[in-house]
Amino acid sequence: MSNRIVVDPITRIEGHLRIEVEVQNGKVVDAYSSGTMVRGFELILKGRDPRDAWAFTERACGVCTTVHALASVRTVEDALNITVPPNAELVRNLMFCAQYLQDHVVHFYHLHALDWVDVVSALSADPKKTSALAQSISNWPKSSPGYFSDLQKRLTTFVQSGQLGIFANGYWGHKAFKLPAEVNLIGVAHYLEALEWQKEIVKVHTIFGGKNPHPNYLVGGAACAINTDEANAINAERLAMVAQLFKDAKTFVEQVYIPDLLAVAGFYKDWGAIGGGLTNYMAYGDLPTNGYADVSKFKFPRGVILNRDLSTVHEVDGKDVGQVQEYIKHSWYAYADGDEAGKHPWDGETKFNYTGPKPPYEFLNVDQKYSWLKTPRWKGNAMEVGPLARLLVAYASGNKEVQDIVNGTLKALDVPVAALFSTLGRTAARGLETQLIANWSMEFYDQLVANIKNGDSRMFNGKKWEPETWPKEAKGVGMTEAPRGALAHWIVIKDKKIDNYQLVVPSTWNASPRDPEGKMSAYEASLIGTPIADPEKPLEILRTVHSFDPCIACAVHLYDEKGTYVHQIQTF
């Protein structure tokens, strides 16, 4: 007998996502992912100055903030053939690293860990045993019996008062939770510590970009000046602060995040065979070390892996109109030449065509249009993007740093390589690349300081900045890696104004509906085969969906005229 479960909204994400699954004999046999919002930034940008696009696109999201600006300035620079100075590239890399460090830690502790950690179970933990366990896996100083005892008392007060606060509405006591009480108590402690720590690392954005979220960017360089003796520039004091912020981040990642990740993963090895989904992975790559034009020197390589074949990495070219295309067969949009066609983003259209029921609704009409997300494909293939895709492409490309850290982790957990292709593998990949980025950030910082000491303070290339120097028509693509995966912006400039602008974001790749051939995208495919212990508390669905770290850009929300719900499962 088939049973359809509706989870709407999926919580602990950015944006609005609905998941519907068909369950038979305790397992998911079909799944549908619906983005229940409409964005429309492409329409807002039309007719504007290309140099201003970053300030608009960056505000597509308060989470992925800086990478949208980075993709935007790159697409304009590509169209106008502008090369940025080395220092500006390094500053962009450092801002990129700062976002990853914050974003991945926040995801693990505040968005995803509570799919694995039973907060209420922590009440029964022995603080002395918890302390001994914590000290056995890490040198983190906050691990005394008294520290965990005090935290447990605070948590008990919350529970006894009936006010769990930020921990309300969880599936506490669910049979799918496996961690011992002491590991749960460590998880709760570090959840709270991570809340305090995460606000520090983003100060890197305020130093180089003036603020966070939405730091300032600049076509042709970086929106800051270097002068070690000037109070209003990037001076010696601010550079020293950047160094300390990255050092502290490296310590937190190595002594808190990674030990916790490995400790939790050790109890959920069975999830190394659940949630694999697609077999194709794509990364645009980033963190240039020899200028953005030299893709071969990226810390994160660019490429595609098909059918999990790690012996071959296929080239990705955003300008090849036969590679990336977006479809709308099951999306609430219309194309001038029909719903079956795929369009390269340079030729993309953003025309709303809502044909579904007035939300809220009981079930999606999945035979027709059922999402506000378009469906992108690479040479007709559905692709998974994100941390796992980045590590797999890097691993297959021969990156020794990545190979060493991946092989070491597989050995430590005593799991096979196949465990990477799973919900657990996706979650582990995010942690491993955070550790890599913590190291790389110090490399970029040292290079920046060395350049300054050698007398190079250039941060801006003013050539071709003025519209009078531009061609009558130009096209560009700006590619990067948001924490959630491959992100690119495409621009068409005519008569010095934006004629067309299209964003294809990571969650468009992962969360999109089926294509005209009926092929699933990553979220839908990954849910097939997922065990469901309690249909009223579908914790397992959240585990896999959260492993992608959904981020669906905010825009117009959709309600019915009465604002009433037809069917909803409360989630935390």
C-alpha positions as CSV (number, residue, x, y, z in Angstrom):
1,M,0.0,0.0,0.0
2,S,1.3,3.4,-1.0
3,N,1.3,6.4,1.4
4,R,2.2,10.0,0.4
5,I,4.0,12.1,2.9
6,V,4.1,15.9,2.5
7,V,6.8,17.9,4.4
8,D,6.0,21.6,3.9
9,P,7.9,23.6,4.7
10,I,11.3,21.9,5.0
11,T,12.8,23.8,8.0
12,R,16.3,24.6,9.0
13,I,17.1,25.8,5.4
14,E,17.1,29.2,3.7
15,G,14.0,29.7,1.6
16,H,10.8,27.7,1.0
17,L,10.9,24.0,-0.1
18,R,8.2,21.4,-0.2
19,I,9.0,17.7,-0.4
20,E,6.4,15.0,-1.3
21,V,7.3,11.3,-1.2
22,E,5.5,8.0,-1.9
23,V,6.3,5.4,0.7
24,Q,5.8,1.6,0.3
25,N,6.7,-1.0,2.9
26,G,8.6,1.6,4.9
27,K,10.8,3.0,2.1
28,V,10.5,5.9,-0.3
29,V,9.7,4.8,-3.8
30,D,9.0,8.2,-5.4
31,A,9.8,11.8,-4.6
32,Y,9.0,15.3,-5.7
33,S,10.8,18.5,-4.9
34,S,9.0,21.9,-5.2
35,G,10.4,25.3,-4.7
36,T,7.4,27.3,-3.5
37,M,8.7,30.8,-4.2
38,V,9.4,33.0,-7.2
39,R,12.5,35.1,-7.5
40,G,12.7,37.3,-10.7
41,F,16.0,38.9,-10.2
42,E,16.6,38.5,-13.9
43,L,13.7,40.9,-14.6
44,I,14.9,43.4,-12.0
45,L,18.4,43.6,-13.7
46,K,17.3,44.2,-17.2
47,G,18.3,47.7,-18.5
48,R,20.6,48.4,-15.6
49,D,24.3,49.3,-15.6
50,P,26.3,45.9,-15.7
51,R,28.7,47.3,-13.0
52,D,25.8,47.5,-10.5
53,A,24.6,43.9,-11.0
54,W,26.6,42.5,-8.2
55,A,24.8,44.7,-5.6
56,F,21.4,43.3,-6.7
57,T,22.3,39.6,-7.2
58,E,24.2,39.5,-3.9
59,R,20.8,40.2,-2.2
60,A,19.2,37.1,-3.8
61,C,20.2,35.5,-0.5
62,G,21.5,36.5,3.0
63,V,23.3,33.2,3.3
64,C,25.1,32.8,-0.1
65,T,25.6,36.6,-0.1
66,T,29.3,37.1,-1.1
67,V,29.5,34.4,-3.8
68,H,26.6,35.9,-5.8
69,A,28.5,39.2,-5.9
70,L,31.7,37.3,-6.9
71,A,29.9,35.5,-9.8
72,S,28.4,38.8,-10.9
73,V,31.6,40.8,-11.1
74,R,33.2,37.9,-12.9
75,T,30.6,37.7,-15.6
76,V,31.0,41.4,-16.3
77,E,34.7,41.1,-16.3
78,D,34.5,38.2,-18.7
79,A,32.2,40.1,-21.0
80,L,34.5,43.1,-21.1
81,N,37.8,41.2,-20.9
82,I,38.9,42.8,-17.6
83,T,41.7,41.1,-15.6
84,V,41.9,41.9,-11.9
85,P,45.2,42.5,-10.0
86,P,46.7,39.6,-8.0
87,N,45.9,41.3,-4.6
88,A,42.3,41.7,-5.5
89,E,42.1,38.0,-6.5
90,L,43.6,37.1,-3.1
91,V,41.2,39.3,-1.2
92,R,38.3,37.6,-3.1
93,N,39.8,34.2,-2.2
94,L,39.9,35.2,1.5
95,M,36.3,36.4,1.5
96,F,35.4,33.2,-0.2
97,C,37.2,31.2,2.5
98,A,35.6,33.2,5.3
99,Q,32.1,32.4,4.0
100,Y,32.8,28.7,3.6
101,L,34.2,28.5,7.2
102,Q,31.2,30.2,8.7
103,D,28.6,28.6,6.4
104,H,29.8,25.0,6.8
105,V,30.1,25.2,10.5
106,V,26.6,26.8,10.8
107,H,25.2,24.1,8.5
108,F,26.6,21.2,10.5
109,Y,25.6,22.5,14.0
110,H,22.5,24.5,13.4
111,L,20.9,23.1,10.3
112,H,21.9,19.5,10.1
113,A,23.3,18.1,13.3
114,L,19.9,18.0,14.9
115,D,18.9,15.3,12.4
116,W,21.5,13.1,14.2
117,V,21.7,14.6,17.7
118,D,18.9,14.0,20.2
119,V,18.9,17.1,22.4
120,V,16.6,15.8,25.1
121,S,18.7,12.6,25.4
122,A,21.5,14.8,26.6
123,L,19.7,15.3,29.9
124,S,20.6,11.8,30.9
125,A,24.3,12.1,30.1
126,D,27.0,11.7,32.7
127,P,29.0,14.9,32.7
128,K,32.2,13.1,33.8
129,K,31.9,10.5,31.1
130,T,31.1,13.3,28.6
131,S,34.2,15.2,29.6
132,A,36.4,12.1,29.3
133,L,35.0,11.4,25.9
134,A,35.4,14.9,24.7
135,Q,39.0,15.0,25.9
136,S,39.7,11.7,24.2
137,I,38.8,13.1,20.7
138,S,40.0,16.7,21.0
139,N,42.2,19.2,22.8
140,W,39.4,21.8,22.9
141,P,39.7,23.5,26.3
142,K,36.0,23.7,27.1
143,S,35.6,20.0,28.1
144,S,35.7,19.8,31.9
145,P,33.0,17.9,33.9
146,G,31.9,21.1,35.4
147,Y,31.4,22.7,32.0
148,F,29.1,19.9,30.8
149,S,27.3,19.8,34.1
150,D,26.5,23.4,34.0
151,L,25.3,23.1,30.5
152,Q,23.1,20.1,31.4
153,K,21.5,22.1,34.2
154,R,20.6,24.9,31.8
155,L,19.1,22.5,29.3
156,T,17.1,20.8,32.1
157,T,15.6,24.1,33.1
158,F,14.5,24.7,29.6
159,V,12.9,21.3,29.3
160,Q,11.2,21.4,32.7
161,S,9.7,24.8,31.9
162,G,8.2,23.4,28.8
163,Q,10.1,26.0,26.8
164,L,12.7,24.4,24.6
165,G,13.2,27.6,22.8
166,I,15.5,27.0,19.8
167,F,15.2,23.3,20.3
168,A,11.4,23.2,20.1
169,N,9.4,21.0,17.6
170,G,12.2,18.4,17.3
171,Y,11.6,14.7,16.8
172,W,13.3,14.0,20.1
173,G,13.2,10.4,21.2
174,H,12.8,9.2,17.5
175,K,13.9,5.6,17.1
176,A,16.3,6.6,14.3
177,F,18.5,8.5,16.8
178,K,21.5,6.4,17.7
179,L,24.0,8.5,19.6
180,P,24.8,7.8,23.3
181,A,23.6,10.5,25.7
182,E,27.2,11.8,26.2
183,V,27.7,12.4,22.5
184,N,24.4,14.2,22.4
185,L,25.5,16.4,25.2
186,I,28.7,17.3,23.4
187,G,26.7,18.1,20.3
188,V,24.4,20.5,22.2
189,A,27.4,22.2,23.9
190,H,29.1,22.8,20.6
191,Y,25.9,23.9,18.9
192,L,25.8,26.8,21.4
193,E,29.6,27.5,21.1
194,A,29.3,27.5,17.3
195,L,26.6,30.2,17.6
196,E,29.1,32.4,19.3
197,W,32.1,31.6,17.1
198,Q,30.4,32.0,13.7
199,K,29.9,35.7,14.1
200,E,33.6,36.3,14.4
201,I,34.9,34.8,11.1
202,V,32.6,37.0,9.0
203,K,34.4,40.0,10.3
204,V,36.8,39.3,7.4
205,H,34.0,40.5,5.2
206,T,33.6,43.7,7.1
207,I,37.4,44.4,6.8
208,F,37.7,43.8,3.1
209,G,34.1,44.5,2.0
210,G,32.8,47.0,4.6
211,K,30.0,44.9,6.0
212,N,28.3,41.5,6.4
213,P,26.0,40.3,5.0
214,H,26.3,41.7,1.5
215,P,29.9,43.0,1.5
216,N,31.0,45.4,-1.2
217,Y,32.5,44.2,-4.5
218,L,33.9,46.0,-7.5
219,V,34.1,45.1,-11.2
220,G,37.8,45.2,-11.9
221,G,39.2,44.5,-8.5
222,A,38.4,44.8,-4.8
223,A,36.4,47.5,-3.0
224,C,39.1,48.3,-0.6
225,A,42.6,50.0,-0.7
226,I,45.8,48.8,0.8
227,N,48.0,51.2,2.8
228,T,49.7,49.8,5.9
229,D,50.0,53.3,7.5
230,E,46.5,54.6,6.6
231,A,43.7,54.4,9.2
232,N,41.0,54.2,6.5
233,A,42.6,51.5,4.4
234,I,43.6,47.9,4.8
235,N,46.5,48.6,7.2
236,A,48.8,46.5,9.3
237,E,46.4,46.4,12.2
238,R,43.5,45.1,10.0
239,L,45.7,42.6,8.3
240,A,46.8,41.2,11.7
241,M,43.1,40.9,12.7
242,V,42.4,38.9,9.5
243,A,45.3,36.6,10.4
244,Q,43.9,36.0,13.9
245,L,40.4,35.4,12.7
246,F,41.6,32.7,10.3
247,K,43.8,31.1,12.9
248,D,40.9,31.0,15.4
249,A,38.7,29.5,12.7
250,K,41.3,26.8,11.9
251,T,41.4,25.9,15.6
252,F,37.6,25.6,15.9
253,V,37.4,23.5,12.7
254,E,40.2,21.1,13.8
255,Q,39.3,20.9,17.5
256,V,35.5,21.0,17.4
257,Y,33.9,20.5,14.0
258,I,36.0,17.6,12.6
259,P,36.1,15.6,15.9
260,D,32.4,16.0,16.3
261,L,31.7,15.1,12.7
262,L,33.8,11.9,13.0
263,A,32.2,11.0,16.3
264,V,28.7,11.3,15.0
265,A,29.5,9.6,11.7
266,G,30.8,6.6,13.6
267,F,27.4,5.8,14.9
268,Y,25.6,6.2,11.6
269,K,27.7,4.2,9.2
270,D,24.6,2.6,7.7
271,W,23.8,6.1,6.2
272,G,26.9,5.5,4.0
273,A,24.5,3.4,1.9
274,I,21.5,5.7,1.9
275,G,20.8,8.8,-0.1
276,G,23.2,8.4,-2.9
277,G,20.9,9.5,-5.7
278,L,22.5,10.7,-8.9
279,T,25.7,9.3,-10.2
280,N,26.8,12.5,-12.0
281,Y,28.7,15.3,-10.3
282,M,29.7,18.8,-11.4
283,A,32.0,21.5,-10.0
284,Y,32.8,24.8,-11.6
285,G,35.8,25.1,-9.3
286,D,37.3,28.2,-7.7
287,L,40.1,29.6,-5.5
288,P,42.5,30.6,-8.3
289,T,46.2,30.7,-7.5
290,N,47.5,32.0,-10.9
291,G,44.6,34.3,-12.0
292,Y,41.1,33.4,-12.7
293,A,41.8,32.6,-16.4
294,D,44.1,29.7,-15.4
295,V,41.6,27.1,-14.4
296,S,44.3,24.4,-14.1
297,K,45.6,26.2,-11.0
298,F,42.3,26.3,-9.0
299,K,42.4,24.8,-5.5
300,F,39.0,23.4,-6.4
301,P,39.2,22.0,-9.9
302,R,36.5,22.4,-12.6
303,G,35.0,19.4,-14.2
304,V,32.2,16.7,-14.4
305,I,32.2,13.1,-13.3
306,L,29.7,10.8,-15.1
307,N,28.4,7.5,-13.7
308,R,30.8,7.7,-10.7
309,D,33.7,7.0,-13.0
310,L,36.6,8.7,-11.2
311,S,39.0,7.8,-14.0
312,T,37.7,10.5,-16.2
313,V,37.0,14.2,-15.6
314,H,35.0,15.9,-18.3
315,E,35.6,19.6,-19.2
316,V,33.0,22.2,-18.4
317,D,32.6,25.3,-20.6
318,G,29.9,27.8,-19.6
319,K,30.1,29.4,-23.0
320,D,29.3,26.3,-24.9
321,V,25.5,26.6,-25.6
322,G,25.3,22.8,-25.9
323,Q,26.4,22.2,-22.3
324,V,24.3,24.0,-19.7
325,Q,20.6,24.3,-20.6
326,E,17.6,25.0,-18.5
327,Y,14.2,23.3,-19.0
328,I,10.7,24.3,-17.7
329,K,8.6,21.2,-18.5
330,H,7.6,21.0,-14.8
331,S,8.4,24.5,-13.8
332,W,6.0,27.5,-13.5
333,Y,7.6,29.4,-16.4
334,A,6.9,29.7,-20.2
335,Y,9.4,29.8,-23.1
336,A,8.4,31.4,-26.4
337,D,9.2,28.2,-28.3
338,G,7.4,25.8,-25.9
339,D,7.9,23.8,-22.8
340,E,10.0,21.0,-24.2
341,A,13.0,23.1,-25.3
342,G,16.2,23.7,-23.3
343,K,17.8,27.1,-23.3
344,H,21.3,28.2,-22.6
345,P,21.3,31.0,-20.1
346,W,22.5,33.6,-22.6
347,D,19.2,32.9,-24.4
348,G,17.2,32.3,-21.2
349,E,13.8,33.6,-20.5
350,T,12.1,34.5,-17.2
351,K,8.4,34.6,-17.9
352,F,6.1,33.4,-15.1
353,N,3.4,30.9,-15.9
354,Y,1.8,29.7,-12.8
355,T,-0.7,27.0,-13.7
356,G,-1.0,25.1,-10.4
357,P,-3.6,25.2,-7.6
358,K,-3.7,28.1,-5.2
359,P,-1.3,27.1,-2.4
360,P,-1.6,25.7,0.2
361,Y,-2.7,22.5,-1.5
362,E,-3.1,18.9,-0.5
363,F,-0.8,17.4,-3.1
364,L,1.3,18.6,-6.0
365,N,0.1,17.9,-9.6
366,V,3.4,16.3,-10.5
367,D,2.3,15.3,-14.0
368,Q,2.4,19.0,-14.9
369,K,4.2,22.0,-13.5
370,Y,5.0,21.8,-9.8
371,S,7.9,24.1,-8.9
372,W,9.3,27.6,-9.3
373,L,12.7,26.2,-9.9
374,K,13.8,25.6,-13.5
375,T,15.5,22.3,-14.4
376,P,19.2,22.7,-15.5
377,R,21.1,20.0,-17.2
378,W,24.7,19.5,-18.4
379,K,24.7,17.9,-21.8
380,G,21.3,16.5,-20.9
381,N,22.5,15.0,-17.7
382,A,21.1,15.7,-14.2
383,M,24.0,16.7,-12.0
384,E,24.6,16.8,-8.2
385,V,26.6,19.9,-7.2
386,G,28.0,20.8,-3.8
387,P,30.8,19.7,-1.4
388,L,30.7,16.1,-2.4
389,A,30.9,17.0,-6.1
390,R,33.8,19.3,-5.4
391,L,35.8,16.7,-3.5
392,L,35.1,14.0,-6.1
393,V,36.2,16.2,-9.0
394,A,39.3,17.2,-7.1
395,Y,40.0,13.6,-6.1
396,A,39.6,12.4,-9.7
397,S,41.7,15.3,-10.9
398,G,44.7,14.0,-8.9
399,N,44.6,16.7,-6.1
400,K,46.9,15.0,-3.5
401,E,45.6,17.2,-0.6
402,V,42.1,16.1,-1.3
403,Q,43.1,12.4,-1.9
404,D,45.0,12.3,1.4
405,I,42.2,13.8,3.5
406,V,39.5,11.6,1.9
407,N,41.5,8.4,2.1
408,G,42.4,9.2,5.7
409,T,38.8,9.8,6.7
410,L,37.6,6.6,5.0
411,K,40.2,4.6,6.9
412,A,39.4,6.3,10.2
413,L,35.7,5.5,9.9
414,D,36.5,2.0,8.4
415,V,34.0,2.5,5.5
416,P,34.5,1.7,1.8
417,V,34.9,4.3,-0.9
418,A,31.3,3.6,-1.9
419,A,30.2,5.3,1.3
420,L,31.1,8.7,-0.2
421,F,28.0,8.3,-2.5
422,S,25.5,8.8,0.2
423,T,23.9,11.1,2.7
424,L,26.7,10.4,5.1
425,G,29.3,11.0,2.4
426,R,27.7,14.3,1.5
427,T,27.8,15.5,5.1
428,A,31.4,14.3,5.6
429,A,32.6,16.0,2.4
430,R,31.4,19.4,3.7
431,G,33.5,18.9,6.8
432,L,36.6,17.8,5.0
433,E,36.6,20.7,2.6
434,T,36.2,23.0,5.6
435,Q,39.4,21.6,7.0
436,L,41.1,22.1,3.6
437,I,39.8,25.7,3.3
438,A,41.1,26.5,6.8
439,N,44.6,25.6,5.6
440,W,44.2,27.4,2.2
441,S,43.1,30.6,3.8
442,M,46.4,30.9,5.6
443,E,48.2,30.4,2.3
444,F,46.2,33.2,0.6
445,Y,46.8,35.5,3.5
446,D,50.6,34.8,3.5
447,Q,50.7,35.5,-0.3
448,L,48.8,38.8,0.2
449,V,51.2,40.0,2.9
450,A,54.2,38.9,0.8
451,N,52.9,41.0,-2.2
452,I,52.4,44.0,0.1
453,K,55.9,43.7,1.5
454,N,57.3,43.6,-2.0
455,G,55.6,46.9,-2.8
456,D,52.5,45.7,-4.7
457,S,49.4,47.4,-3.4
458,R,47.3,47.3,-6.6
459,M,43.7,46.4,-6.0
460,F,41.9,47.7,-9.1
461,N,42.3,47.6,-12.8
462,G,40.5,50.7,-14.3
463,K,41.0,49.7,-17.9
464,K,37.7,49.2,-19.7
465,W,35.8,50.5,-16.7
466,E,34.2,53.4,-18.6
467,P,31.3,52.4,-20.8
468,E,32.8,54.5,-23.7
469,T,35.4,51.7,-24.1
470,W,32.8,48.9,-24.3
471,P,31.8,47.1,-27.5
472,K,28.2,47.6,-28.7
473,E,27.4,44.0,-27.6
474,A,29.2,41.7,-25.2
475,K,28.5,38.4,-23.5
476,G,30.1,36.9,-20.4
477,V,29.8,34.2,-17.8
478,G,31.0,34.3,-14.2
479,M,31.5,30.9,-12.5
480,T,32.2,30.1,-8.9
481,E,31.4,27.6,-6.2
482,A,28.9,28.6,-3.6
483,P,29.1,26.5,-0.4
484,R,26.1,24.5,-1.8
485,G,27.7,24.0,-5.2
486,A,28.2,25.2,-8.8
487,L,27.0,28.8,-9.2
488,A,27.1,30.8,-12.4
489,H,25.8,34.1,-13.8
490,W,25.4,34.8,-17.5
491,I,25.1,38.3,-18.9
492,V,24.3,39.9,-22.3
493,I,25.2,43.5,-22.6
494,K,23.8,45.7,-25.4
495,D,24.3,49.4,-25.7
496,K,26.1,49.6,-22.4
497,K,23.1,48.1,-20.5
498,I,22.0,44.6,-19.3
499,D,19.9,43.0,-22.0
500,N,19.7,39.6,-20.4
501,Y,20.9,38.2,-17.1
502,Q,20.4,34.7,-15.8
503,L,21.4,33.1,-12.5
504,V,21.7,29.3,-12.3
505,V,22.2,28.6,-8.6
506,P,23.3,25.4,-6.8
507,S,19.8,24.5,-5.4
508,T,18.4,24.9,-9.0
509,W,20.7,22.0,-10.0
510,N,19.9,19.9,-6.9
511,A,16.3,20.8,-6.0
512,S,14.7,21.1,-9.5
513,P,11.8,19.1,-10.7
514,R,12.0,16.4,-13.4
515,D,13.1,17.3,-16.9
516,P,11.1,16.6,-20.2
517,E,12.4,13.1,-20.2
518,G,11.2,12.4,-16.7
519,K,14.7,12.3,-15.2
520,M,14.9,13.3,-11.6
521,S,17.3,15.9,-10.1
522,A,19.4,15.4,-7.1
523,Y,17.0,15.8,-4.2
524,E,14.3,13.6,-5.7
525,A,16.8,10.9,-6.8
526,S,18.5,10.9,-3.4
527,L,15.3,10.2,-1.5
528,I,14.6,6.9,-3.4
529,G,15.1,4.0,-1.1
530,T,15.2,6.0,2.1
531,P,13.8,4.1,5.1
532,I,10.9,5.8,7.0
533,A,10.4,4.5,10.5
534,D,7.5,6.9,11.4
535,P,5.5,8.6,8.6
536,E,4.3,11.2,11.1
537,K,7.9,12.1,11.9
538,P,9.9,11.7,8.7
539,L,13.3,12.4,10.2
540,E,15.0,10.4,7.6
541,I,13.7,12.7,4.8
542,L,15.2,15.7,6.6
543,R,18.6,14.0,7.0
544,T,19.0,13.5,3.3
545,V,17.6,16.8,2.1
546,H,19.6,18.7,4.8
547,S,22.7,17.0,3.6
548,F,22.5,19.2,0.5
549,D,22.1,22.3,2.7
550,P,19.2,23.7,0.7
551,C,19.3,27.4,0.0
552,I,16.4,28.7,-2.1
553,A,16.6,32.5,-2.8
554,C,13.9,34.6,-1.1
555,A,11.3,36.3,-3.1
556,V,7.5,36.4,-3.4
557,H,5.7,34.0,-1.1
558,L,2.5,32.3,-2.2
559,Y,-0.6,31.9,-0.1
560,D,-4.3,31.3,-0.7
561,E,-6.7,34.1,0.0
562,K,-7.7,32.7,3.4
563,G,-4.1,31.8,4.5
564,T,-5.2,28.4,5.6
565,Y,-3.3,25.1,5.5
566,V,-4.6,21.9,4.0
567,H,-1.9,19.5,5.1
568,Q,1.4,20.1,7.0
569,I,3.9,18.1,9.0
570,Q,5.7,20.2,11.7
571,T,9.4,19.8,11.5
572,F,12.4,21.3,13.2
